[in-house]
Amino acid sequence: MRYEPTAEIMSERQVIIVTGSVDSGKTSWCREVAAANPECGGVLLLKVYMENERIGYDALRLPVGDRMPFARTGGQEPSGWIAAQRVGPFSISSAGLKSANAWLTEAARQSRDIIIDEVGPLELDGGGLSPGLRAVLTSPLQRQLYVVIRSDCLEAACEHFGITDCTLVDIGSGEA
């Protein structure tokens, strides 16, 4: 998919949208990119399991490696959890949300390559990682910006955030 450029995204910046369905491997793909580029900043949302059942996500700060509980299913929240938002079966941690957005804002000031994992329904409503994504999109520093967007949110996210010139990496459906 190729979009027309806008003034919001500088012509020397390469925006790479990593897309696919839920569980298609988008985060794993981005983790490989980060491993190959140790200076890459940003946030990955890593799945958290308990007894082989996914109970949520932790935010991982690139390249530092700090990890913060980000989302949990009902009844799986750690002690002291304060919910800031809800999406589907998940409660989003106020502290995790604040940290992840701060990490993205910091990356916008310091990193030339950034990964944002992921843009979905929360961000389309102005929540989730939306503040951090906007900070990154308006920063002149980035050379490569990797934005993970679920395939069912792709068009709406590009329109909502003014992403009009990008390279699309389609990871696929995630089905075996």
C-alpha positions in Angstrom: 0.0 0.0 0.0 1.4 3.4 -0.9 0.0 6.7 0.3 0.8 10.3 -0.8 3.3 12.3 1.4 2.1 14.9 3.9 4.0 17.7 5.6 3.6 16.0 9.0 6.0 13.2 8.0 9.3 14.4 6.7 10.4 13.1 3.3 13.7 11.7 4.6 11.8 9.7 7.2 10.8 6.2 6.2 7.6 5.0 7.9 7.3 1.2 7.9 3.9 -0.1 8.9 4.0 -3.7 10.1 0.6 -5.1 9.8 -1.2 -8.4 10.1 -4.0 -10.0 12.1 -4.0 -10.7 15.8 -1.2 -13.2 16.7 0.4 -13.1 13.2 3.9 -12.3 14.5 4.1 -8.6 14.2 5.8 -8.1 17.6 8.2 -10.9 17.0 9.1 -9.4 13.6 9.8 -6.0 15.4 11.8 -7.7 18.1 14.1 -9.1 15.4 14.5 -5.5 14.0 15.3 -4.2 17.4 17.8 -7.0 18.0 19.6 -6.1 14.7 19.6 -2.4 15.6 20.6 -2.0 19.3 20.1 1.8 19.1 16.4 1.4 18.1 14.1 3.1 20.7 10.4 2.6 21.3 8.0 0.2 22.9 7.1 -3.4 22.3 4.0 -5.0 23.9 5.0 -8.5 24.9 2.4 -11.2 25.7 2.3 -12.4 29.3 1.2 -16.0 30.0 0.1 -17.9 33.1 -0.3 -21.7 32.8 -0.2 -21.5 29.0 -3.0 -18.9 28.9 -2.5 -15.3 27.8 -3.3 -13.0 30.7 -2.1 -9.7 29.2 0.8 -7.7 27.9 3.9 -6.0 29.4 5.4 -2.9 27.8 9.1 -3.4 27.0 11.2 -0.2 26.7 13.7 -0.3 23.8 16.7 -0.4 23.9 16.9 -0.2 27.7 15.0 -3.4 28.5 12.8 -2.0 31.3 9.5 -3.9 31.5 6.2 -2.7 32.9 2.8 -4.5 33.3 0.6 -2.8 30.6 -2.6 -4.8 30.2 -4.3 -7.7 32.0 -7.5 -9.7 31.7 -10.0 -9.4 34.5 -8.8 -11.0 37.7 -5.1 -11.2 36.6 -4.2 -7.7 37.6 -1.2 -7.4 40.0 -1.7 -5.9 43.4 -2.1 -2.1 43.3 -3.3 -2.1 39.7 -5.1 1.1 38.7 -7.0 0.8 35.5 -6.8 3.8 33.1 -8.7 2.3 30.1 -10.4 -0.9 28.9 -10.3 -2.6 25.6 -11.9 -5.9 24.9 -11.1 -8.2 27.8 -8.2 -6.1 28.9 -7.7 -3.5 31.6 -4.9 -1.1 30.8 -2.7 0.0 33.7 -2.5 3.6 34.5 1.2 3.3 35.4 2.0 1.1 32.4 0.3 3.5 30.1 2.1 6.5 31.6 5.5 4.7 31.3 5.0 3.5 27.7 4.0 7.0 26.5 6.9 8.6 28.4 9.3 6.1 26.8 8.0 6.9 23.3 8.2 10.6 24.0 11.8 10.2 25.2 12.6 8.1 22.1 11.2 10.9 19.9 13.9 13.2 21.4 16.7 10.7 21.4 16.4 7.9 18.8 16.7 7.9 15.1 14.9 4.6 14.7 11.7 3.8 16.7 9.3 1.0 17.0 5.7 1.5 18.2 3.8 -1.6 19.0 0.9 -1.4 18.5 -1.8 1.0 17.2 -5.3 -0.3 17.6 -8.8 0.7 18.8 -7.6 2.5 21.9 -5.3 4.7 19.9 -8.0 5.4 17.4 -10.1 6.8 20.3 -7.2 9.0 21.5 -6.1 6.6 24.3 -3.4 3.9 24.6 -0.2 4.9 23.0 -1.7 7.8 21.0 0.2 10.6 22.9 3.5 8.8 22.4 2.8 8.1 18.7 1.9 11.8 18.1 5.2 12.8 19.8 7.1 10.5 17.5 5.2 11.6 14.4 6.0 15.3 15.0 9.7 14.8 15.9 12.1 15.6 13.1 14.8 13.2 14.4 13.6 9.8 13.1 15.1 8.0 10.1 13.0 4.9 10.3 9.8 4.6 12.2 8.2 1.1 12.5 4.5 1.3 13.5 2.6 -1.9 14.2 -1.0 -1.6 13.2 -3.5 -4.5 13.1 -4.8 -5.1 9.7 -8.4 -4.4 10.8 -7.3 -0.9 11.9 -4.9 -0.1 9.1 -6.9 2.4 7.0 -8.5 4.1 10.0 -5.1 4.5 11.8 -3.4 5.9 8.7 -6.2 8.4 8.3 -6.4 9.3 12.0 -2.7 9.9 12.4 -2.0 11.4 9.0 0.3 8.6 7.8 0.1 9.0 4.1 3.5 7.8 2.8 4.7 4.5 4.0 6.1 1.1 3.3 3.8 -1.8 4.2 5.1 -5.1 5.7 2.2 -7.5 5.9 3.0 -10.3 8.3 -0.2 -12.1 7.3 -3.0 -13.9 9.1 -1.0 -15.7 11.8 -2.8 -19.0 10.9 -0.8 -22.1 10.5 
